[in-house]
């Protein structure tokens, strides 16, 4: 494991940057004035990995010796995703009562995988917000294949899916994952009755644009090297795989299945989960239509449809 470090005086602010893959910044700490002895630590974490392990340590001798903080909660421990406003709560009064002095400092330590290879699980902690619709920790299966025309890494379940589909007609929410409108990074989950989030649906997407990198949920949720496949890549996958229906797509290394879709009018209705599969490509057909991969029990091909539909997303890595 490689390490990232940053330290600060307990009542002062410091921002140190050193690491190839991860960076701590905007670190602050303050002890509460209510007599509880609790210390609040805030920090921002940026990096190219989908998650990090973050630990905090304290020194009472100016840095000669550090002790791992155990009485902490919040954004500390494993699977901490990059983001701003991370918050660690340290019960200093309970763990090290009466040990504070002018040489007290807190140090944040972060670790990230030294190497990750396609074929290994990709663990991602999704936090509800402007991309992920709900909090969810997912272990994505991955596989390397040249079906697209070049050797690429793919996730083998839908973005947001808690598990790989058990069959081409798997109609469970766990296998379906989340749905996206074209060139929009907000994802939506649907339990069969209710869409989450229930707001922010655009029923009229008309713009001369393919899927922008900054809007690509694969890139935002999994890392900068991940993206939505192009129309050509889907065509190559379909042709090279010899797909004729969703039995072929599911029996392939990608395990593509029929996850259904959300209606374009308001996104509230879920249709054909377990019957039809629609997977966005990064390319538009027109101002109002985007290309997608289409599968069902008797057909498999690329097509185009209203950008306002909520379709599934499968991710590829360069």
N, C-alpha and C positions, 0 to 999 in steps of 0.2 A: 504494500500500500504506500502511495506517496502522501505527503503531508502538506497541509497549509496551516500557517500559524498567524495569529495576530494577538497583541496583548494591550493592556491599558491599565492605568491606575483606577482604583475602584470608584473614585468620584471624579475622574477626569475622562476626557475623550481622546482616543487615538485612532488613526486609520492607517494600517500597514498592508501593503500588497506584496505578496510573494507566493508564487506557485504557477505552474504552467497551465493548470486546468481550472483552478478555483481561486476566488478572491474574497476576502472579508473587507468590508468598508462600513463607514458610518456607525462605528461601534460606540455605544454609550452605556454607562452603568450608573445607577444611583440607588442609595439605600433609602427605603421608605421612612418617613418621619413619624409613623404611627407607633413606633416602639416594637414592631414585630421582628425587626432584624432582617427582614426580607430585602433582597437586592434584585432589581430589575435590570436585565442586560438586553440591549437591543442591538441588532446588527443587520446588515444586508449581505447576502451571499450571491455571488455571480459565478458562472462557470459553464463549461461545455458538457459536463456530465449531467444526466437526468437527476441524480441524487448524490448526497454526500453523507458521511458520518461527522457529526459536529460534537465536540466535547469541550468542556470548560475546566480550567485548572486555576488554582490560586497559589500565590507565593506570599509569605509574610516577611521575607528577608531580601526583597528587591530582585529576586530572580535566581538565587543560588539553588533553591529547591522549590519544586512545584508539587502540589497535591491535587489529585483528581476530585472534582466536586461531585458528590453523590446525591446531595439533597436538592436536585434540580428537576424542573418540569418545563414543558413547552417545547420549543424548537431546539432540542438537544437529543443526541443519540443517533441512531441509524436512519437512513432513508429521508434525509432532509433535502427537499427540493430547493434549487436556487430561487431567490426572491428577495423582496424588500420587507423591512419592518419585522424581521424575525425576532422572537421574544423568548428569552430564557428567564425563568423565575428561580432564584436561588435562596433557599432558606438558610441564610448565613447564620442567623441567630441560633438556630438549632444545631447546625453542623460545626461551627467554629465560634462559639460564644466567647466574647472577651478577648479575641485574638487580633482584632483590627488594630493596625498601626499605620504610620506614614509610609511604610515600605510595602504595603499590601497592593498587589496587582492581580488582575484576572487575565488569563490567557485563553483564547479560543484556539482549538486545534481541529483541523478538518482533514479527513482522508478520503481518497477516491480510488477506484480500481486502477491499478497500473496498466492493465491491458484487458480489454474485453473483446471476445471473439464471437463472430456470428455463429449461431448454433447453441450458444449459451442463453439462459433466460435473461431477460432485460427487466429488472425490477424498477418500477416507477411509482412514486407516491404522488398521485394527482390531488391537487387542492382546488376546491370549488371556486370559480371566479369567472373571468371573461373567456375562458377556453373550456376547462373541465366543468361539467354541470354539477358534479357532486364530489365530495371527498372520497377517494378510492385508491387503495394500493393494489397495483396489478403486476403480476409476473408474466410478461409477454414471452411466448415462445418465438424463436427466430430460426430462420433457415436460409442458407445460401443456395441460389439457383440461377441458371442462365436462361430461364424461360423468357425473360424480357428481351433477350438478345445479347445481354452482357451479364457476367456474374455479379449479382447484387444480393444484398441481404434484405429479407422481408420479415415483418412480423407475421406470425401464423395464426393470428386471431384479430378480430376487428379492434380498431382503436377504441379504448374504453371498455372492452370486453373483459370480464373477470375470468373467463376460461375459453378455451378453444371449443368450437362447435363439436357436438357429439355425432352429428349426421348432417347431410346437406339440407334437411328440412327441420333442423333444430329451431324451435320457436320460443326459446327461453330468452329472457332479458339478459341473463348472465353471458350468453354467447353472442347476442346481438351487438353489444357495445353501444356506442353513442352515434348520433346522427348530426350531419352538418348541412347547412345551405351553402351553395357554391360561393367560393371566395369570402367566406365568413368564418372567423376563428371560434365563435361561440358554439360549443357543442350542446346537444340536448339528449337527455335520457328519457325513456318512456317505459313505464311499467305495464303497459297494456291499457291503462285508464288515464294516467296523468303524465303530462310532459313537464320536465324540469330542465331549466327554469321555465316558468309559465309565461314570462314576458319576453320582449325583445325580438319578436318574430317579424320578419320583413316579407310580406306576401307579393312584392313586386320588385324583383331585382333586375334592373336593366342598366347594363354598363358594358362598355367595350373593354373587357379585361379578363385575362385568365386568372388562375389562382396565384396571388402575390405571395412571395416567400414570407413576408411578415404576417400574413393571414393564415398560413398553412399550419393546421393543428399538429401535423406530424413533427414539423420543425419546432414548434413552440413547446409541445409536451414531451417529445423524446430527445431533442437535441438538434443542433444545426445541420448535421449530416443527413437527417431523415426528411422525407418529403412525400407528397402524394404522387403516385405514378402518372406519367403522361399517357395520352390517348394511344400513342404508338407503342408504348410499353405494354399496355393492356392488350392491344391487338396482337403483339408478339406472343404474349403469355397465352392468349386464346389459341393462336395458330400453332405455336411450338408445343403446347400441351395437348393438342388434338382434342380440345374441348368441344363437346356437342350439347352439353346440358350440365346441370348442377351436380350430377353424380361425378362427372369428370373433374369439375373444378374442386369438388370436395376431396376426391381421391388423389389430387395432386399434392405437392409439398406445401402449397399455400392454404389448403383446407378451407377454401372459399365456400360460403354457404348462403342460404336465403334468409337475410336478416330483416326484410321488409323495408318500409320507408314511411316518412311523415308527409302528410298532405301539404301542398303548397299554399293553400288558402289561409291557414292559421297555424299549421303544425300540430294541432291538438289531436288529430286522428292518426292512429297507427294502422297501416295497411299491410296485409300479406306477409307478416312475419312467419317464416317457415315455408313460404311459397315462392316468393320472388326475392332476388338480390340485386341491389343497385349500388355500385361502387364508383364514387367520383374519380375522374381524372383531373389533371391540372389544366386542361385545355378547354376553352369555350368553343362552341359551334357558331354562336351569334351573340348579340347583346343580351338576349334573354335566355339562351340555352347553353348548357354545358355538356360535354361528353362524359359518358360513364360506361362502366362494364356492367352488362346485364346478364343474369343467369336465372334459369328456371328449370323445371324437370324435362323440358323438351327443346331448350334453346340456350345458346351461349354466344354473345357477340357484343361489340361496342354499339352504343346508340347515343342519342342526345335528348335532353329534356329540360324543363323549366328549372332555372337556377334557384327558384324559391323552394323546391322540394328538399326535404331532409333525407339525405342518403348516407350510406355507410362510408367509412374511410379505412383503407388499408395502406400501410406505410412501407416505403422502400428506402434503403440507405445507400448513399453514394460511397 
